[in-house]
Amino acid sequence: MERPETTERMRSALTMSMLIGMDLLIVLAALALAGILQTERLEARALTEHLMSLPLTLATFILAYYAFRLYHAHWEYAGVEMVWAVVAASGLATAISALWQWYLDQQLMPAATLVILFMLTTGLVGGLRLLLRLTASRVAAASAELPPTPPKRAVILVNGKSAVEVLVALEKEHARRYEIVGLLDGDRRYHGAFLRGVKILGGFELLDELLARNAVDEVIIALPGADGAHLRHFILACCRHKIAVRVVPVLSELLRNPAAARTRLRLHEVRTEDLLHRPPIELTQPEVQAAFTGKRVLVTGAGGSIGSELCRQIARMNPALLILLGHGENSVVAVQRELAQRHPELALCLVPVICDVRDAARVRRLVRHYRPHAIFHAAAHKHVPLMEENVAEAATNNIGGTRCVARAAARAGVERMVLISTDKAVNPTSVMGATKFLCEEVVRAEAARGDTCFVTVRFGNVLGSRGSVLPLFQEQISLGGPLTITHPEMERYFMTIPEAASLVLHAGAIGESGSLYVLDMGKPVRIMELAENLIRLSGLEPYRDIDITVCGLRPGEKLVEELFTEAERDRMRAQGRMFTVPRPVYLAADGLDAMLDDLLALAAAHDDDAVLTRLGDLIPAFRRWRQDYPAAAEVEP
């Protein structure tokens, strides 16, 4: 029995032979037609004068077409580049054929005849390829499975850069699913024109009219670089009319790789991050890739939302060793398996480690043994209300764990350590925020002592992370509501998990020791607005289908988070889409160790009240808030 690859090679060879044969006939016919069109009659002498050069002329055309890969194309996907290949090949072959005539026949065809020969071969050879493309498309469409339901009427929101690529991809991947009724483009110059047989109906303002008269079943948004405000307007308009809406994901990648766009385009349902006030930010740069390629990297909290995403992005940079350190065995093993499946070449470079970062001796041994070039410290307790009830645990895990990792890094001569902090550390009102404030102080103090580069990265709420408000809202919607928010005026800064990990890696690669880095997250988002929009994205109406109730601020919560203190704001500077701050000294480094020893001793004794008092002594903003808002600081039994 013949192997499939052998059969495929034979089929390809047969196809190429047939094409070469047809092209030979086309060139012969073009030579005869060129003579007839030039002289208005067929003269045998005109052909016999060039019999010496005829074989070489035919061979030249075939070799030119072969050199320009006209016998290797997949005709179903042939495009404009194939037209230029035919033009260039015919032009080159015609010019070389003239040289053969001059050298062998001692005379040239008239210039007009050569021009006609070029035009005829270009048109006929190109026409044959166009016929092949149309035939291949029809055969592919006929062999495709018929959809179980009639195609959906869809309108596509595009701009000039995305329109053609999206249409081509839709034709290949979703031709049977959609009937494209038209395009909407913000550029008035294109209104009324046709792209691949689809009319540009007008501007985006026509969307409301199409939705109101039920002219479409689905809206596809293909607007690379559109900001959150525009996306939110389009999405919510569709939600009001109960029309499905989908977004072309990662369109920039498709535009950078047109070949992939022609063969594959997946549509996804609208995600909550599409409703942010800004487009996602990409910070990855060549120096970030270079900083971790071939290096040993340790990530604490590797099983968490941020830690696991850090591991995913680092794995793509081909590290020499990636140590996945976590306290929960199931989450660490899950991340290790995922990375080994995605990157088989790294399977032996992934080291899962189960460890409590508070165990100083164990952390020191691990760092000395694996000698990482970089440490990313993502392990922490982050749930604000829960830490109000577990004060000592928050102190020992967050402060004690950070100090253990930082000291081990400094003693082992680790090149870089990055602390992942939070905006809740700014003028903290919660136990979690206060402990992270002291974590930042620990890292700043270590930065002043040794050669290890210590960097702090601070960001706001992370969409989709465990403990984030969005999974809670989605669960409440699935249960029929109500959605619970703590205050109608509460605002938060949001970023996506990939953005957060990208910021951490960027700071780890280029950060200056002792500095603090914060992503430019745009304007804060009102939680009430987020809840209402999320309900609409689910095809429901707020307060009619799903209610929203206000349950009051929880212990330690602020109405509005801050990204910087006043002292930091005076010293910060913009660096691309980030802000960098040489972190001020809030607590004297000389006495910091003694203060933390005392605090951690109280936490080890599980004396929550004493720990709270000592946190207030160390952080005046925390003490003032708990004095001014005692009811909000108390935890109900």
Buried (B, 14 or more C-beta within 10 A) or exposed (E): EEEEEEEEEEEEEEEBEEBBEBBBEBBBEBBBBBBBBBEEEEEEEBEEBBEBBBEBBBBBBBBBBBBBEBBEBEBBBBBEEBBEBBBBBBBBBBEBBBEBBEEBBEEBBBEEBBBBBBBBBBBBBBEBBBEBBEEBBEEEEEEEEEEEEEBBBBBBBBBEBBBBBBBBBBBBBBBEBBEBBBBBBBEEEBBEEEBEEBBBBBBBEBBBEBBEEEBBBBBBBBBBEBEBEBBBEBBBBBBEBEBBBBBBEEBEEBBEEBEBBBBEBEBEEBBBBBBBBBBBBEBBBEEBBEBBEEBBBBBBBBBBBBBBBBBBBBBBBBBBBBBBBBBEEEBBBBBBEBBBEEBEEBEEBBBBBBBBBBBBEBBBEBBEEBEBBBBBBBBBBBBBBBBBBBBBBBBBBBBBBBBBBBBBBBEBEBBBBBBBBBBBBBBBBBBBBBBBBBBBBBBBBBBEEBEBBBBBBBBBBBBBBEBBBBBEBBEBBEEEBBBBBBBEEBBBBBBBBBBBBBBBBBBBBBBEBBBBBBBBBBEBBBBBEBBBBBBBBBEBBBEEBBEBEEEEBBBBBBBEBBBBBEEBEEBBEEBEBBBBBBBEEBBEBEEBEEBBEBBBEBBBEEBBEBBBBBBBEBBEBBBEBBEEBEEBBEEEE
